Amino acid sequence: MKHIKNCNHCDVLLTEDNWYISNVKKYNYICNPCDTIKNRKNKLARLALTIGQAVYGKYDKVKRGHIYVVSNPAWKGWYKVGMAIDADDRCRTYQTSSPFRDFKLEYAEFFNNRKTTEKIVHDKLITTGCGNKGEWFNTPLNKIKTIIKEVQHEA
């Protein structure tokens, strides 16, 4: 029984010269040139994934960055105190979780060791009696700014 099919990608008629008949069992109706391109794209995708993981690993090791304060009117009086290499960029990522794009970067300060500084700021906020849920604090914005500035002067 002879198969008469066209390539699923480029629609060229599949013949013994441009297609492996063994692909019938796999229902793989792709001519050899398209199959080569597909394999090349898959290889590039795997390479990009590997590079992405390597870059993320290096990005996570960067110590310098911002301690920032973000607010959202949906949670009046609550402020997120976090760390990021770039506070503006981090705020943009929060916007994707809100249909109103209403997160606001209230304050940011640069530190040489953002991870250590974030922990110090969180500890100071907790010991001064600020209500908190993880990295969100229910306290006036000025109090948070003051504590961040104090930590900066101590550093």
ZABA-631314 format. One record per residue (C-alpha): residue number from 1; x, y, z. Coordinates in pm, 1 decimal. Layout:
N
PT   pos         c1         c2         c3
PT   NUM          X          Y          Z
...
! end
This chain:
155
PT   pos         c1         c2         c3
PT     1        0.0        0.0        0.0
PT     2      147.1      327.7     -106.4
PT     3      110.6      634.0      117.3
PT     4       20.9      963.2      -44.6
PT     5       61.1     1236.7      212.3
PT     6      189.5     1589.6      230.9
PT     7      430.8     1731.2      486.3
PT     8      246.0     1872.7      788.1
PT     9      477.3     2174.5      789.1
PT    10      548.0     2276.7      429.2
PT    11      274.4     2080.3      247.0
PT    12      518.9     1924.8       -5.3
PT    13      426.9     1580.4     -136.3
PT    14      610.5     1315.3       65.8
PT    15      815.4     1072.8     -146.7
PT    16     1084.1      812.4      -79.6
PT    17     1343.6     1079.1     -158.2
PT    18     1234.2     1337.6       96.9
PT    19     1073.9     1127.9      370.3
PT    20     1146.2      811.4      566.7
PT    21      869.1      554.9      514.6
PT    22      939.7      422.2      865.9
PT    23      770.9      738.7      997.8
PT    24      429.4      600.1      893.2
PT    25      409.2      393.0     1212.4
PT    26      470.2      709.6     1417.6
PT    27      225.6      917.1     1212.1
PT    28      515.0     1154.7     1157.7
PT    29      430.0     1320.3      827.4
PT    30      719.1     1565.5      806.3
PT    31      964.6     1586.2      517.4
PT    32     1335.1     1549.3      595.0
PT    33     1419.0     1922.8      553.8
PT    34     1136.4     2023.7      792.5
PT    35     1238.4     1750.0     1036.0
PT    36     1595.1     1885.4     1035.7
PT    37     1466.2     2237.3     1110.7
PT    38     1242.0     2104.0     1389.9
PT    39     1534.0     1917.1     1546.6
PT    40     1751.2     2229.5     1525.6
PT    41     1479.0     2436.7     1699.0
PT    42     1443.3     2174.2     1972.3
PT    43     1818.7     2177.7     2026.2
PT    44     1814.2     2559.5     2052.0
PT    45     1524.2     2543.7     2297.9
PT    46     1716.1     2299.5     2518.1
PT    47     2025.3     2521.3     2498.2
PT    48     1821.7     2831.1     2591.3
PT    49     1677.5     2647.5     2890.3
PT    50     2026.0     2550.5     3007.7
PT    51     2155.9     2906.0     2963.4
PT    52     1851.7     3044.2     3145.1
PT    53     1914.9     2820.0     3445.7
PT    54     2281.4     2921.0     3455.7
PT    55     2195.3     3291.4     3439.3
PT    56     1931.6     3254.6     3712.1
PT    57     2188.2     3084.3     3935.2
PT    58     2429.1     3375.9     3892.5
PT    59     2149.9     3634.8     3934.0
PT    60     2048.4     3480.4     4264.9
PT    61     2406.8     3512.6     4396.8
PT    62     2418.2     3891.6     4348.2
PT    63     2432.4     4049.1     4695.0
PT    64     2383.1     4415.7     4607.0
PT    65     2037.5     4554.8     4550.4
PT    66     1737.8     4739.2     4687.4
PT    67     1525.9     4708.5     4994.6
PT    68     1188.4     4832.3     4876.3
PT    69      840.8     4910.3     5004.1
PT    70      537.5     4835.9     4787.2
PT    71      172.6     4914.8     4855.0
PT    72     -161.9     4829.9     4701.1
PT    73     -485.9     5020.1     4775.8
PT    74     -667.3     4687.0     4812.3
PT    75     -479.6     4638.8     5141.8
PT    76     -489.1     4983.4     5300.9
PT    77     -220.5     5032.5     5564.3
PT    78      -26.8     4721.0     5462.1
PT    79      316.9     4746.9     5298.9
PT    80      538.7     4479.1     5149.4
PT    81      901.0     4515.7     5252.4
PT    82     1119.9     4311.3     5021.7
PT    83     1450.2     4292.0     4840.7
PT    84     1543.9     4290.5     4474.5
PT    85     1836.2     4373.3     4252.5
PT    86     1612.5     4635.9     4088.1
PT    87     1310.4     4765.6     4283.2
PT    88     1135.0     4917.7     3979.8
PT    89     1160.8     4589.3     3792.8
PT    90     1024.4     4398.1     4092.2
PT    91      727.1     4633.5     4116.9
PT    92      651.3     4570.4     3748.1
PT    93      635.5     4197.0     3819.3
PT    94      376.4     4257.8     4092.3
PT    95      156.5     4439.7     3839.5
PT    96       90.4     4113.8     3655.6
PT    97      -94.2     3978.5     3960.6
PT    98     -336.2     4272.5     3972.0
PT    99     -591.5     4343.7     3698.8
PT   100     -580.9     4711.6     3797.5
PT   101     -200.5     4740.2     3787.4
PT   102     -223.3     4932.6     4112.7
PT   103       87.1     4827.1     4304.5
PT   104      297.0     5130.0     4389.8
PT   105      666.4     5145.0     4470.9
PT   106      661.1     5368.3     4778.6
PT   107     1029.2     5367.0     4868.5
PT   108     1357.3     5196.9     4776.9
PT   109     1709.6     5219.3     4911.7
PT   110     2026.1     5054.0     4773.4
PT   111     2240.8     4825.8     4994.4
PT   112     2556.6     4622.1     4939.3
PT   113     2396.5     4313.0     5096.4
PT   114     2024.4     4314.2     5027.6
PT   115     1951.6     3973.1     5184.5
PT   116     2110.6     4049.4     5519.3
PT   117     1963.8     4399.8     5525.2
PT   118     1612.8     4274.8     5448.6
PT   119     1631.0     4037.2     5746.2
PT   120     1753.2     4318.5     5974.5
PT   121     1471.6     4550.0     5858.9
PT   122     1207.5     4277.9     5906.2
PT   123     1339.9     4195.0     6255.0
PT   124     1336.2     4563.3     6357.8
PT   125      980.7     4608.1     6228.1
PT   126      862.8     4300.5     6418.9
PT   127     1037.2     4403.5     6744.1
PT   128      877.1     4749.3     6727.9
PT   129      534.6     4582.6     6735.2
PT   130      433.0     4613.1     6371.1
PT   131      165.3     4366.5     6272.8
PT   132      288.4     4143.6     5996.2
PT   133      199.9     3854.6     5769.4
PT   134      528.3     3734.4     5623.4
PT   135      683.4     4029.0     5439.2
PT   136      368.6     4245.3     5463.5
PT   137      357.6     4493.4     5751.5
PT   138       59.0     4683.1     5890.6
PT   139      224.8     5004.3     6004.2
PT   140      263.7     5362.4     5881.3
PT   141      488.7     5404.3     5576.4
PT   142      700.9     5668.8     5754.8
PT   143      789.9     5417.5     6026.8
PT   144      916.1     5168.5     5765.4
PT   145     1116.4     5438.9     5585.0
PT   146     1271.9     5551.1     5913.9
PT   147     1382.6     5197.3     6001.5
PT   148     1532.1     5141.7     5654.6
PT   149     1722.1     5472.9     5681.1
PT   150     1848.7     5379.3     6028.8
PT   151     1979.1     5047.6     5897.5
PT   152     2146.6     5229.7     5608.0
PT   153     2327.2     5467.0     5846.6
PT   154     2437.0     5173.4     6063.0
PT   155     2584.4     4993.5     5761.2
! end
